[in-house]
Amino acid sequence: MIVKTLDINVNKKKLSFFALILFALICSNACKIYRFSDASIDPNLKTFTINPTNNIATFQNASAAADFTEKLKEKFIRETRMVLTRQDGDIEYACTIIEYNIEPIALTNTQTLAQNRLNISVKVECINHKDNKKSYTQNFRDGENFSAQTAFNSLESNLQNTIFDRITQQIFNKSFSNW
């Protein structure tokens, strides 16, 4: 009698385990978890053009415009099936750096500066030649904090790359995400 009860309990546990596995498999195939990076690229878009970035910011970094253009090109080449063309792409981008500045953001209890923030804004004009309703003009802005005790010129390249990565992701999301 005791052996029979143990067998029934073991069989119930096995059955429960297999039911749980089956449920997990069904859910993993039937359910989709959406992320902000999910892209919906129109299959009619085959090519893209990214014009050289202009820099009209008051505070100038000589390489910022070229660096941003390359960062945006790399993003689209890496994450889409579209082909980069010099001109007349199905979707075309014209970018202008309109802000590149440093602002103080944190004081210590002795009224000395603890942190600064590099802010960068880029105005983007996106022209979708296949679907004009998806064209847009928008400013994208991001920034990164850094220690006020560290020389800005020793950090600038890394800060700029971090900010450009986030801005290019914002542009990509605006262009291709349907959320």
N, C-alpha and C positions, 0 to 999 in steps of 0.2 A: 504494500500500500504506500509506504514512504517513497519507494523507488518510482512508482507510477506518478506520484505528485511532483517529484523532482523533474521527471521527464516532461511533464506538462508545463511546468514553469520554465524550463530551458527552451522548450519549443515556442512558448509565448514570447520569450526574450528574443529568440532568433527571428521570429516572424515580425516583431516590432522593429528590430534592427533593419531587416530587409525592406520593410514598408517605409522606414525613414530614408534609406538609401534611394529607393525608387522615387519617393516624393522629391528628394533633392535633385535627382537627375531630370525629372519632369520640369521642375521650376527653373533649373539652369538653362534648359532649352527654350522654355516658353517665356521666361521673363527677361527683360533687357534692362540693365541699369544704365540710365542716361547720365552722361557727364557733360560739363560745360564745354569740353573740347570736341564733342561729337559734331562732325561736320557733315553737311549735306551739300555736296558740290554738284551743280547742274551738269549732267552728262554732255550737254551741248557746249560747255566751256572746255575748249581744247588748248587754248593758249592764254598767256598773260604777259602784260608789259608793265614794268616798273620803271618809270622815268627817274632820272637822277634827282635826288632829294635836294631841295634848296634849304639854306639856313639863313633865316632873317632874325634870329634871336639876338638880343642886345649883347649878351655874354657869348663869345664865340669860341668854339673848339674847332680847330682847322679840319680835323678828320671826321667830325661827327656826321656830317651829311653823307659822305661816302660810306662810312661805317653802317649807318642806318639803312641805306639802299641795299648794301650787301646782305645785311641781317634779314631784311624782308625777302629778298630773292631766295636766300637759303631756306627760309621757312616754307615758302611756296613750293620750291623744288622738292624739298624733303617730304612734305606732307600732302602733296596733291599729285595727280597724274598729269597735270597740265604742263605744257612746254613753254619755257621763257622765250619771248621774241623781242627784238629790238623796238618794234613799233607795230601798231594795229593789232594788239592782242584782243581776244574776246572780252577780257576784263583788263582794265588799265588803271594804274595807280599813279597819282601825282602827290608827292609828300613835301611838306615844308616844316622844318623845325622852327617853331614860333616862340618857344621858351626854352632856355637853358640857363638856370640860375641856382645859386646857393642861398639858402635862408637859414638863419639860426632857429633851432627848435627847442632846445633844453638848456636851462640854466642850473648851475649847482647851487647849494645853499650859501655859497660865498659869492654869488652873483657873477661867477665866471661861466663862460660858455662850455657846455658839455658835449652837445651834438649839433651838427648841421645836417641839412638835407639838400641833396641835388635833385632838382625838379626838371623834368623835360616834358614839353608838350609838342605834339606833332599834328599838324592839320593834314588830313587825308581826303583827297578827292578820288573816289572810286567810280569809274564809269564801266557799267556792265553793258557791253554792246549787244548782247543776246537778249537781255531782259532789263530794260531801262528802269523798271520799278525797283530793281535791286541796286541801283546806283545810289551813292550817298556822298555827302561831305560832312566830316565830323572831326572834332579835335579829340585826341587821345592824350592823356596826361598820366604820368607816374613819377615816382621819386624814390630815393633810397637814402636812409640815414647813415651818417658816419661820424666818427669821433672828431670833435673840434681840435683835439690835441695832435691829430695826424695831419701831415701835409696833404692838401687836396690833390696836388699833382701826382703823388705816389698812389693814390686810390682811384683817380678819375677814370682810367680805362676800365677797371673792373666794375665800378659803379655804373658807368655808361652802358656796358654790356648787359648788366643785370636789368637795367631799366628798359633798354631796347628789346630785350627778350620778352618782357612783359607787354610792352606796347605792340610788338609784332603779333603776339598772341591775341591781344584785344582786337587788332585789325582783322586777323584771320577769323576770329569768332564772329565779328560783325559781318564779315563777307559771306561766311559759309555755314553758320549755325542757325538752326531753326528752333531755338528755345526762347 
